[in-house]
Amino acid sequence: MMIVEWFDATLVIILLACAWLALTTPNLLRAVMLFIAFGLLVALAWVRLQAPDVALAEAAVGSGLTGALLLSTLSAMQRAAQKRRAQGEAAPKSTKEESDAN
């Protein structure tokens, strides 16, 4: 019984850390990967709560489909930025670059 309680507590701590890192990281690819990992960990939490149907839906939609769409969008954004650079236009500044310039 004690091992189960430790596992659940560890799962909650890892979920919170993963969510915090996904929200605060400046690297978009890392944020998407953390979002996918978060969705898989939430699916594991649903399994621990004895809701396997919800866990399957979370893994398929929350991590799988949404993660694939976010990765596709990130790829499209990077291609557009490369195309702008190739045409000689300046890429839009990020908020970090703007704050560094001030």
C-alpha positions, 0 to 999 in steps of 0.5 A: 500500500505504501508503494502505491501512495509513493507512486501517486505522489511522485506522479503528481509532482512530475505532472506539476513539474512537467506542466510548469516547464511546458508553460515557462520554457522559451523553446517552442519545440521543448514546450510541445514535447513537454505538452505531449509528455504531460498528456501521457502522464495525465493518461497514466493518472486516469488509469490510476483513477480506474478510468481506462476509457478516459485514459485512452481518450486522453492519450489519443487526443490529448497527446497524440492528435494535439501533439501532432498538430502542434508539431506540424504547426511548429514546422510550418512556422519554421519553414515560413521564417526560413522563407522570409529570411531567404527573401531578405525580410527580417523575421519578427522579433520575439519578446525576449529579443525586444526586451534585450534591445531596450 
